Amino acid sequence: MAAVSTVLAVCFFGGVNSQTPVQVKSLVDNLLSNYDKRIRPVEDQALSVTLDVSFSLISIIGVDEVNEKLETSGHLTILWIDSLLRWDPASNNERHLETRHSAGKWYQKSEEFGGSFYNVEVDNFGFVFWKPFEVFETQCSIDNTYFPYDREVCEIVFVVWSYTIAEVEISRSANGINLNEYKESGVWEITRTDVKISKESFESKVTFSIHIKRKPFYYVFNIIIPILFLGMLTILVFALPVDAGEKMSYAMTVFLSFAVFLTIINTLLPVSSEKTPVLSIYLLMQMTMGFLVLFITALQIRLHHRDTSVPISKPFRFMVRLMHYFHCRKSCKISPAKNKDGEERDNFDSVGETSQEEENRPEWKDVTSAIDFLAFWSFFLLYLCLVVYLFATIIRGS
């Protein structure tokens, strides 16, 4: 009973419009019998054909940083008026018509774009709608200076190659880049989009600009944090005693680990001498630190096994006195005095006496201990400076 009511409502209030295959074939034959694709679809051939173009982005398939290419999928929505495809709907009982653009399209080059199997929709006023789908691969200049917090601007450019601006003119669609069907990428985030129409050259051109930002979560947890930990492990070489047989091999292992991470990052970045990522500079500095650690460690082992009869030179004696001075500042207990100047003078006197005593009888093991102490704090301060430089530069740039 409900179905019968629905049918009656449609018949009395909605109206029924139907066309037989014979009517549709007759309309197509009438429209396309004298239609020539070589003629632009305007009654006055001195006027240009205006194309309203918009772009619907479906997904970002990938960004090839090494080859600097952007691969996306989407479809264009192109609208124009074909004055040669108009008819009276009252006599043909037809308001809309779909046909293959290879038959109804006025320029043959369009078949190379989107494929000849895409249909166009034409209404009785001559408005033609075409939505070709394509996987687009375009050049994209990659700036990885602040990797992995970099922002890129990629452009998708469409040019009317076969006609001049006087013949075909592209107009900017109000829709611009449509993101209603867009599927989020796991690596890139779209921040904004722009559309630009260029009429300065010989041919009409539309440029769709996509501003994207890299999602850094993966790279922070898999690259940056391990690199920071490796930097701390480099400093801990000086916490191992020289007598430990693994001191040199430990330093070599950390150094090679930095080399591996540098290789991994270089595979993700474009081959360019103009722009160097801050992270790569940081890795090179860490590798330089690793080289210095290896050099100092080899020197320590050499000095530690030196014969006690060999005299200790003044630079090594100064290092031992400096180590004892810092140790004394932390551990020496001086009785409080009422006069502050007297307290400082007594402190320096006690340090001087201690240093004088140690100067008279240092050993080579004391020299290696002093090298460990001074190198540990020196490289620790250098490590902090490098970390601050890395994050300050990336955050300021991004």
C-alpha positions in Angstrom: 0.0 0.0 0.0 2.9 2.4 0.9 4.5 1.6 -2.5 1.3 2.5 -4.4 1.1 5.8 -2.5 4.7 6.7 -3.4 4.1 6.0 -7.1 0.9 8.1 -7.1 2.7 11.0 -5.4 5.5 11.0 -8.0 3.0 10.9 -10.8 0.8 13.8 -9.6 3.4 16.1 -7.9 6.8 15.2 -9.3 6.1 14.6 -12.9 7.7 11.8 -15.0 10.2 12.5 -17.7 11.5 9.6 -19.8 13.3 9.2 -23.1 13.5 6.2 -25.3 16.8 5.1 -26.8 15.5 6.2 -30.2 14.9 9.7 -29.0 18.4 9.9 -27.4 20.0 8.5 -30.6 18.1 11.0 -32.7 19.3 13.9 -30.5 22.9 12.7 -30.6 22.8 12.3 -34.4 21.3 15.8 -34.8 23.9 17.4 -32.6 27.0 15.6 -33.8 26.2 15.1 -37.5 27.8 18.4 -38.5 30.0 18.8 -35.5 33.7 19.4 -36.3 36.2 19.0 -33.4 38.6 21.3 -35.2 36.4 24.3 -34.8 36.3 26.1 -31.4 32.8 26.0 -29.9 32.0 29.7 -30.2 29.7 31.3 -32.7 32.1 34.3 -33.0 35.5 32.8 -33.8 37.1 36.0 -32.9 36.2 35.4 -29.2 38.1 33.1 -26.9 36.7 30.0 -25.2 36.7 30.4 -21.4 37.5 27.3 -19.3 36.5 27.3 -15.7 39.0 24.9 -14.0 39.0 23.5 -10.5 41.0 20.6 -9.0 39.8 18.0 -6.5 42.7 16.4 -4.6 42.0 12.9 -3.5 45.3 11.8 -2.0 49.0 12.5 -1.8 50.5 9.2 -3.0 54.1 10.2 -2.1 56.8 12.8 -2.2 60.1 11.6 -3.7 62.7 13.9 -1.9 65.6 12.4 -3.7 64.2 13.0 -7.2 62.1 16.0 -6.1 58.8 14.8 -7.3 55.2 15.0 -6.0 52.8 12.2 -6.9 49.1 12.9 -6.3 45.7 11.5 -7.4 42.7 13.6 -8.2 40.4 14.9 -10.9 39.9 18.2 -12.6 36.5 19.8 -13.0 36.4 21.7 -16.3 33.4 23.8 -17.4 32.9 25.7 -20.6 30.1 26.7 -23.0 29.7 25.0 -26.3 27.5 27.1 -28.5 27.4 24.3 -31.1 25.7 21.9 -28.6 22.4 23.5 -27.8 18.9 22.2 -28.4 15.3 22.7 -27.4 14.4 20.3 -24.6 10.7 20.6 -25.3 11.0 19.0 -28.7 13.6 16.4 -27.6 12.4 15.7 -24.1 16.0 15.8 -23.0 17.8 18.3 -20.7 21.1 16.5 -20.1 23.2 14.4 -22.3 26.3 12.3 -21.7 28.7 11.5 -24.4 32.3 10.6 -24.9 34.5 13.6 -25.1 36.3 12.2 -28.1 33.1 12.8 -30.1 31.8 15.9 -28.3 35.1 17.6 -27.4 36.4 20.3 -29.7 40.1 19.7 -29.3 41.7 16.4 -30.0 44.7 16.8 -27.7 42.4 16.3 -24.7 42.2 12.6 -25.4 45.8 12.3 -24.2 44.7 13.7 -20.8 42.6 11.5 -18.6 41.9 8.9 -21.3 39.3 8.7 -24.1 36.9 6.6 -21.9 35.8 9.6 -19.8 32.4 11.1 -20.7 31.3 14.7 -20.7 28.0 16.0 -19.6 26.2 18.5 -21.8 22.9 20.3 -21.0 20.5 22.0 -23.4 22.1 25.5 -22.8 25.5 24.2 -24.0 27.2 23.9 -20.7 29.8 21.2 -20.8 31.2 19.4 -17.7 34.3 17.3 -17.9 35.9 15.5 -14.9 39.0 13.6 -16.0 40.7 11.6 -13.2 44.5 11.2 -13.3 47.6 10.3 -11.2 49.7 13.4 -11.5 53.5 13.4 -11.2 55.0 16.9 -11.0 58.3 18.4 -10.1 58.5 19.8 -6.6 61.5 21.8 -5.3 62.4 20.2 -1.9 64.0 22.3 0.8 65.1 19.9 3.6 67.1 22.5 5.6 64.9 22.0 8.7 64.2 18.3 8.2 62.1 16.7 9.7 60.2 19.9 10.4 60.3 21.1 6.8 57.5 22.7 4.9 57.3 22.4 1.1 55.3 24.1 -1.6 54.5 21.9 -4.6 52.8 23.1 -7.8 50.6 21.3 -10.3 50.6 23.3 -13.5 48.2 22.9 -16.4 48.9 24.7 -19.7 46.8 24.9 -22.8 49.6 24.0 -25.3 47.7 23.9 -28.5 46.0 27.3 -28.4 46.9 30.9 -27.6 45.3 33.1 -24.9 43.2 34.8 -27.6 41.7 31.4 -28.5 41.4 29.6 -25.1 41.5 31.4 -21.8 41.5 29.7 -18.4 39.5 31.4 -15.6 39.9 30.7 -11.9 37.2 28.6 -10.5 35.6 29.7 -7.2 36.2 26.2 -5.9 40.0 26.3 -6.4 41.4 23.1 -4.9 38.6 21.0 -3.4 39.6 18.9 -0.4 36.2 17.3 0.3 37.4 13.9 -1.0 40.9 14.2 0.3 42.3 11.3 2.3 44.9 12.2 5.0 48.5 11.2 4.4 50.5 9.5 7.1 53.6 11.6 6.3 52.4 15.0 5.0 49.8 17.5 6.2 48.3 20.1 3.9 48.4 23.6 5.5 46.8 25.6 2.7 46.3 25.7 -1.0 46.5 28.4 -3.7 45.4 28.9 -7.3 47.1 31.2 -9.7 46.1 32.1 -13.3 48.9 33.2 -15.5 48.2 35.1 -18.7 51.6 36.8 -19.2 53.0 34.1 -21.5 51.8 33.1 -25.0 49.5 30.4 -23.6 47.0 30.3 -20.7 48.2 28.6 -17.6 46.7 27.6 -14.2 48.9 26.7 -11.2 47.6 24.8 -8.2 49.9 25.3 -5.2 49.8 22.8 -2.3 51.5 23.8 0.9 52.5 20.7 2.9 54.2 20.1 6.2 56.0 17.0 7.2 54.7 15.1 10.2 57.8 14.7 12.3 56.6 12.1 14.9 58.2 9.1 13.1 61.5 10.8 12.4 61.8 12.2 16.0 61.4 8.8 17.6 63.4 6.8 15.1 66.2 9.2 14.2 66.6 12.3 16.4 66.2 10.6 19.8 68.6 7.8 19.0 71.1 10.3 17.7 70.9 12.3 21.0 71.4 9.1 23.0 74.5 8.2 20.9 75.9 11.7 21.6 75.7 10.9 25.3 77.3 7.6 24.8 80.2 9.3 23.1 80.9 11.4 26.2 80.7 8.3 28.5 83.9 7.0 26.9 85.8 9.2 29.4 83.9 7.7 32.3 85.6 4.3 31.6 89.0 3.8 33.2 92.0 3.5 30.9 92.8 0.0 32.4 89.5 -1.2 30.9 90.3 -3.1 27.7 87.0 -2.0 26.0 87.6 1.7 26.1 88.9 2.0 22.5 86.5 -0.5 21.0 83.6 1.3 22.7 84.6 4.6 21.2 85.0 3.1 17.8 81.5 1.5 18.0 79.8 4.8 18.8 81.7 6.5 16.0 80.5 3.9 13.4 76.9 4.2 14.7 77.0 7.9 13.8 78.2 7.0 10.3 75.3 4.6 9.9 72.7 7.2 10.9 74.3 9.7 8.5 74.0 7.2 5.7 70.3 6.6 6.5 69.5 10.3 6.5 71.3 10.9 3.2 69.1 8.3 1.5 66.0 10.3 2.5 67.3 13.7 1.2 67.7 15.1 -2.3 71.2 15.2 -3.8 71.9 18.9 -3.7 74.9 21.1 -2.8 72.8 24.2 -2.3 70.8 23.2 0.8 72.2 21.2 3.6 69.9 19.9 6.4 70.7 21.1 9.9 70.4 17.5 11.1 73.2 16.5 8.7 75.4 19.3 10.0 74.7 18.1 13.5 75.7 14.6 12.6 78.9 15.8 11.0 79.8 17.7 14.2 79.0 14.6 16.3 81.2 12.5 14.0 84.0 15.1 14.5 83.5 14.7 18.2 83.7 11.0 17.8 87.0 11.3 15.9 88.5 13.6 18.6 87.3 11.1 21.2 89.1 8.3 19.4 92.3 10.4 19.1 92.2 11.3 22.8 91.5 7.7 23.8 94.4 6.4 21.8 96.7 9.1 23.4 95.5 8.1 26.8 96.3 4.4 26.3 99.7 5.4 25.0 100.4 7.6 28.0 99.0 5.2 30.6 101.5 2.5 29.6 104.5 4.9 29.4 107.4 4.0 31.7 107.4 5.8 35.0 111.0 6.9 34.4 109.9 9.2 31.6 109.5 12.7 33.0 106.1 14.3 32.8 106.0 17.6 30.8 104.6 20.8 32.1 101.3 20.7 30.1 100.4 17.4 31.6 101.4 18.7 35.1 99.1 21.6 34.6 96.3 19.3 33.7 96.8 17.3 36.9 96.9 20.5 39.0 93.7 21.7 37.3 91.9 18.5 38.0 92.9 18.5 41.7 91.9 22.2 41.9 88.3 21.4 40.7 88.2 18.3 43.0 89.4 20.4 45.9 86.7 23.0 45.3 84.1 20.2 45.7 85.6 18.2 48.5 87.9 20.3 50.6 86.5 21.6 53.9 87.7 24.9 55.2 86.8 26.2 58.7 84.7 29.3 58.5 86.3 32.7 59.2 84.8 36.0 60.2 86.7 37.9 57.5 85.6 37.0 54.0 88.9 38.1 52.4 90.8 36.0 54.9 88.6 33.0 54.0 89.3 33.4 50.3 93.0 33.8 50.9 93.1 30.7 53.1 91.2 28.8 50.4 93.7 29.7 47.7 96.6 29.0 49.9 95.3 25.5 50.7 94.7 24.9 47.0 98.2 26.2 46.2 99.7 23.9 48.8 97.8 20.9 47.6 98.7 21.7 44.0 102.4 22.1 45.0 102.4 18.8 46.7 100.8 17.0 43.8 103.1 18.7 41.3 106.1 17.2 43.0 104.9 13.6 42.6 102.5 13.1 39.7 102.3 9.8 37.8 101.2 8.9 34.3 98.0 7.4 35.6 97.3 10.7 37.2 97.7 12.3 33.8 95.3 9.9 32.1 92.8 10.5 34.9 93.1 14.3 34.4 92.5 13.8 30.7 89.4 11.8 31.4 88.1 14.5 33.8 88.7 17.5 31.7 87.6 15.9 28.4 84.4 14.6 29.9 83.2 18.1 31.0 84.6 19.8 27.9 82.7 17.4 25.5 79.6 17.5 27.7 79.4 21.3 27.4 80.1 21.0 23.6 77.3 18.4 23.3 74.8 20.7 25.1 75.7 23.6 22.7 75.2 21.3 19.7 71.8 20.1 20.9 70.7 23.7 21.6 71.9 24.7 18.1 70.0 21.9 16.5 66.6 22.5 18.1 66.9 26.3 18.1 67.7 26.4 14.4 64.9 23.9 13.4 62.2 25.5 15.6 63.1 29.0 14.4 63.2 28.0 10.7 60.0 25.9 10.8 
